[in-house]
Amino acid sequence: MKRGDGGIDANGPAGHPLGVHRVVIVTFPGLQPLDAVGPHEVFAGANRGLPADEHYQLEVVGREPGPVTSESGLVLHAAGLGATPGIGTLLLVGGGGVLEASQDEALVGWIRRAAADADRVATVCSGTFLAGAAGLIDGRRVTTHWARADRLAERHPTAIVDSDPIHLRDGDLWTSAGVTAGIDLALALVEEDHGAELAQSIARWLVMFLRRPGGQSQFAVPVWADAVAPGPIRQAQDLVHAEPGADWRVEALARRVGLSPRHFSRSFTEQVGQSPGHYVTTVRVEAARRLLEQEPTATTAVVARRCGFGTAESLRRAFLRRLGVPPEQYRRRFAARA
C-alpha cells in the first residue's frame, strides 16, 4: 500500500489526484454477496454525480474468470485477477468461504502484490482475514464483524483488533464491521475522495435511514441526520451518536472539540440546522426507542439512565413531546416479540 499523509491538497478533498479511480473488488466462492454489492452500488452511485474523467472504474475479480457463487446462492460474474498496477482501492470482501479463500496461495499472493500497488486497501466484514493472510494487518488497528473478532485476534496476534467500530482507518488500510457496514465504509471512502455532499446524496439515493459514522459502535443506535463536513461540528455529531447517554451539555461538547461554548453553539446551529440541545435529545429519544423495542425487560428508569435522560419522568416528557405517546405505550406497540 502506498503511504500518504492523508492531507488535503489541490488535487482532491483528501490528497487523491483527480481522475478515474480504479476500484477492484475481490470475490471468492462463499462470499457474503452484500459485502461486494453494497460498496459497488455506492461507488456506482457516486459516478452519477461525477464527471466522466473522475469516475470510479469498478471491477469485480476472482481466482478464475466466470461465475462465483455466494454463500446465499446468489451468483456474481467475476473477471480474472488481472494486472495490479493502477489500483486505487483494493476491496476485500468477507463471507463463509473466507477461511478457505485465505488459504489459497495464488489468491493471497495476488492480493499481496495488488496491495503493494494500490493507493489504499479496504476490507468488509471478515475480509479482514484475507488481508491478514496477505500480511497487511500486522501492527495495524483493524475491525471486523464482532462475532469474528476473537478468531481474527487469535490468527493474527500482532494486529490490534477492535471489535466495536462500524469502520475505522489506519493509514491507507480501511476495515469495517459486518455486512451493511461495507456501505458505510464505501460512503466514507467517497467522502474522503469527493466530499461530504456527494456521500450524503448517495445515501439519500439508496434510501438509507441510517448513515453511521466510523466511530459508531456496532451495538449503538444512531439516528438519521445530515452529517456536516469534517471538522469540529462533525466530530461533535459523531460523539453524540457513539454514546448518547454521556454528558453532552454544550460546555462538555465544546470542550471535547476544542471550541468555546458560545462559538460551538452558534456554529452547530448554523451547520446542522438545530441547536446542540435539540440534536442531543433527538439522538437520545431514538436510542431509547430502540432499547424499548429490543430489551423488554429493561425498566423505563434503566432506559432513561442509559440514554442520558436521568429519570423516567424526563424520558416520559421527551417521548410525549417527540412521539406523542409515553414510553410504556410505545413499548406495548413496538417491542420485539419472540
C-alpha positions in Angstrom: 0.0 0.0 0.0 1.3 3.4 -0.9 1.8 5.6 2.1 0.5 9.2 2.2 -0.1 11.9 4.7 -3.9 11.9 4.1 -3.9 15.7 3.9 -5.8 18.0 1.6 -4.2 19.4 -1.5 -5.3 21.0 -4.7 -5.8 17.6 -6.4 -8.8 16.4 -4.4 -10.5 16.5 -1.0 -8.1 14.1 0.6 -5.0 14.3 -1.4 -6.0 11.8 -4.1 -5.3 13.0 -7.6 -8.4 13.7 -9.6 -9.1 11.3 -12.4 -10.6 7.8 -12.9 -10.2 5.8 -9.7 -9.9 2.0 -10.2 -11.8 0.0 -7.6 -11.1 -3.7 -7.6 -13.5 -5.9 -5.6 -12.0 -9.4 -4.8 -14.5 -12.2 -4.6 -14.3 -16.0 -3.9 -16.8 -18.9 -3.6 -18.9 -18.5 -0.5 -18.6 -14.7 -0.2 -21.3 -12.6 1.5 -22.9 -11.0 -1.5 -23.8 -7.7 0.2 -20.2 -7.2 1.1 -19.5 -6.8 -2.6 -22.8 -5.4 -4.0 -23.3 -2.8 -1.3 -20.0 -0.9 -1.9 -20.3 -1.5 -5.6 -23.7 0.4 -5.6 -22.2 3.2 -3.5 -19.3 3.8 -6.0 -21.7 3.4 -9.0 -24.0 6.0 -7.3 -21.0 8.3 -7.0 -20.5 8.1 -10.7 -23.9 9.6 -11.3 -22.7 12.8 -9.6 -19.1 12.9 -11.0 -17.7 14.0 -14.4 -16.7 11.0 -16.5 -13.0 11.8 -16.1 -13.4 11.3 -12.3 -15.5 8.1 -12.3 -14.8 5.1 -10.2 -13.9 2.2 -12.6 -15.4 -0.8 -11.0 -14.0 -4.3 -11.4 -15.2 -7.5 -9.8 -12.5 -10.1 -9.9 -12.0 -13.7 -8.7 -9.4 -16.5 -8.7 -10.8 -17.7 -12.1 -12.9 -15.7 -14.5 -16.6 -16.7 -14.6 -19.5 -17.2 -12.1 -18.8 -17.0 -8.4 -21.5 -18.5 -6.1 -22.1 -16.6 -2.9 -23.0 -18.2 0.5 -26.7 -17.4 -0.1 -26.7 -18.8 -3.6 -26.6 -15.5 -5.5 -24.2 -15.8 -8.4 -21.8 -12.9 -9.4 -19.8 -12.8 -12.5 -16.1 -12.1 -12.0 -13.2 -11.3 -14.2 -9.8 -12.8 -13.7 -7.4 -11.3 -11.2 -5.5 -9.3 -13.9 -2.8 -6.6 -13.6 -2.2 -5.0 -10.2 -0.7 -1.6 -11.2 -3.0 1.4 -11.2 -5.4 0.1 -8.5 -6.9 3.0 -6.5 -8.9 0.9 -4.0 -8.5 -2.8 -3.4 -11.6 -4.0 -1.7 -11.6 -7.4 0.1 -15.0 -8.9 1.0 -15.9 -11.5 3.6 -18.3 -14.4 3.9 -18.5 -18.0 5.0 -15.8 -19.0 2.4 -13.2 -16.5 3.6 -11.1 -19.0 5.6 -10.8 -21.3 2.7 -10.0 -18.4 0.4 -7.3 -17.2 2.8 -5.5 -20.5 2.3 -5.5 -20.1 -1.5 -1.8 -19.2 -2.0 -2.4 -17.9 -5.6 -5.2 -15.6 -4.5 -3.4 -14.4 -1.3 -0.2 -13.8 -3.3 -2.1 -11.7 -5.8 -3.7 -9.7 -3.0 -0.3 -9.1 -1.5 1.1 -7.8 -4.8 -2.0 -5.7 -5.6 -1.9 -4.1 -2.1 1.6 -3.0 -2.7 0.5 -1.2 -5.9 -2.8 0.1 -4.5 -3.4 3.6 -3.1 -5.5 2.0 -0.3 -6.9 -1.3 0.9 -10.4 -1.7 2.3 -12.0 -4.8 3.9 -15.6 -5.6 4.6 -16.6 -7.9 7.5 -14.4 -11.0 7.5 -12.5 -9.7 4.5 -10.0 -8.7 7.2 -9.0 -12.4 7.3 -7.9 -12.1 3.6 -5.9 -9.0 4.5 -4.3 -10.8 7.4 -3.3 -13.8 5.3 -1.6 -11.4 2.9 0.3 -9.8 5.8 -1.5 -6.5 5.6 -2.8 -6.1 9.2 0.3 -6.8 11.3 0.7 -4.0 13.8 -2.3 -2.2 12.4 -5.6 -1.4 14.1 -8.5 -3.1 12.4 -12.1 -4.1 12.9 -14.3 -6.9 11.7 -17.7 -8.4 12.5 -18.0 -8.6 16.3 -18.6 -12.3 16.1 -15.3 -13.0 14.4 -13.1 -10.6 16.2 -11.7 -13.1 18.7 -10.8 -15.5 16.0 -9.1 -12.8 14.0 -7.1 -11.8 17.0 -6.0 -15.4 17.6 -4.9 -15.8 14.0 -3.1 -12.5 13.9 -1.8 -11.7 17.3 0.3 -8.7 16.2 -2.8 -7.0 14.8 -4.8 -4.6 17.1 -8.3 -5.9 16.7 -11.1 -3.6 17.9 -14.5 -5.2 17.6 -16.5 -2.1 18.4 -16.4 0.4 15.5 -18.5 0.3 12.4 -15.4 1.1 10.4 -12.0 2.5 11.1 -8.9 3.7 9.3 -5.3 3.0 10.0 -3.3 5.0 7.4 -4.1 3.5 4.0 -5.9 0.5 5.5 -9.6 0.8 6.0 -11.6 -2.0 7.7 -15.3 -2.4 8.5 -17.7 -4.5 10.5 -20.3 -6.9 9.2 -22.2 -6.8 6.0 -24.1 -3.5 5.8 -21.1 -1.7 7.4 -19.5 -2.1 4.0 -22.0 0.5 2.7 -20.9 2.9 5.5 -17.3 2.2 4.6 -17.8 2.9 0.9 -19.6 6.2 1.7 -16.7 7.2 3.9 -14.3 6.4 1.0 -16.4 8.5 -1.4 -16.4 11.3 1.2 -12.6 11.1 1.5 -12.3 11.4 -2.3 -15.0 13.9 -3.2 -16.5 15.4 0.0 -19.5 15.0 2.3 -22.1 16.4 -0.1 -21.7 13.7 -2.6 -21.6 11.0 0.0 -24.8 12.3 1.6 -26.6 12.5 -1.8 -25.7 8.8 -2.4 -27.1 7.8 1.0 -30.3 9.5 0.1 -30.4 7.9 -3.3 -30.0 4.5 -1.6 -32.8 5.5 0.9 -30.6 4.8 3.8 -32.4 5.7 7.0 -29.2 5.4 9.0 -25.8 6.7 8.0 -23.3 5.7 10.6 -20.0 7.4 11.4 -17.0 5.2 11.6 -16.5 5.5 15.3 -20.1 4.4 15.9 -20.2 1.3 18.0 -21.6 -1.9 16.3 -24.0 -2.0 19.1 -25.1 1.6 19.4 -28.1 3.2 17.7 -27.7 6.4 15.7 -30.5 8.4 14.0 -30.6 9.8 10.5 -29.2 13.3 10.3 -27.3 15.1 7.6 -23.6 14.8 8.5 -21.8 18.1 8.1 -18.4 18.4 6.5 -15.5 17.0 8.6 -14.5 19.4 11.4 -15.4 20.2 15.0 -19.2 20.1 14.4 -19.0 16.8 12.6 -16.8 15.5 15.4 -19.5 16.6 17.9 -22.2 14.8 15.9 -20.1 11.6 15.9 -19.5 11.8 19.7 -23.2 12.1 20.4 -24.1 9.2 18.1 -21.4 7.0 19.6 -22.5 7.5 23.2 -26.0 9.0 23.5 -26.1 8.6 27.3 -22.9 10.7 28.1 -22.8 14.2 29.4 -23.4 16.3 26.3 -24.2 19.7 27.7 -22.9 22.5 25.4 -19.9 23.1 27.6 -18.9 19.4 27.6 -19.3 19.1 23.8 -17.5 22.4 23.1 -14.6 21.3 25.3 -14.3 17.9 23.5 -14.0 19.6 20.1 -11.8 22.5 21.2 -14.2 25.4 20.8 -15.6 27.9 23.2 -19.3 27.2 24.2 -20.6 30.3 22.5 -18.8 29.7 19.2 -19.6 26.0 19.3 -23.4 26.6 19.9 -23.6 29.2 17.1 -21.6 27.1 14.6 -23.5 23.9 15.4 -26.9 25.6 14.9 -25.7 27.2 11.6 -24.3 24.0 10.2 -26.8 21.4 11.5 -29.9 23.5 11.4 -30.8 22.9 15.1 -29.4 23.7 18.5 -27.0 21.2 20.1 -29.5 20.5 22.9 -32.3 19.7 20.4 -29.9 17.4 18.4 -28.8 15.6 21.6 -32.4 15.0 22.7 -33.3 13.6 19.2 -30.4 11.1 19.3 -31.4 10.1 22.9 -35.0 9.6 22.0 -34.0 7.3 19.1 -31.7 5.3 21.3 -34.4 4.9 23.9 -36.9 3.8 21.3 -34.5 1.0 20.2 -33.9 -0.1 23.8 -37.7 -0.2 24.5 -38.2 -2.3 21.3 -35.3 -4.7 21.8 -35.0 -5.1 25.6 -38.5 -5.6 27.0 -37.1 -6.4 30.5 -35.4 -3.1 30.9 -37.4 -0.7 33.1 -38.1 2.8 31.9 -35.8 4.1 34.7 -33.0 1.9 33.3 -33.6 3.1 29.8 -33.7 6.7 30.9 -30.3 6.4 32.7 -28.6 4.5 29.8 -29.8 7.1 27.2 -28.9 10.2 29.1 -32.4 11.3 30.4 -31.6 10.7 34.0 -35.0 9.9 35.3 -38.0 8.0 33.9 -40.1 11.2 34.1 -37.6 13.1 31.9 -37.8 10.2 29.4 -41.6 10.3 29.6 -41.7 14.0 28.9 -39.4 13.7 25.9 -41.4 10.9 24.4 -44.6 12.8 24.8 -43.1 15.9 23.1 -41.4 14.0 20.2 -43.6 10.9 19.6 -46.9 11.8 21.3 -47.0 8.7 23.4 -45.4 7.7 26.7 -42.6 5.2 26.7 -44.7 2.4 28.2 -47.3 2.7 25.5 -44.6 2.9 22.8 -43.1 -0.4 24.2 -46.5 -2.2 24.1 -46.9 -1.2 20.5 -43.5 -1.9 19.2 -41.5 -4.2 21.5 -40.0 -7.2 19.7 -41.8 -10.4 20.3 -40.4 -13.9 20.2 
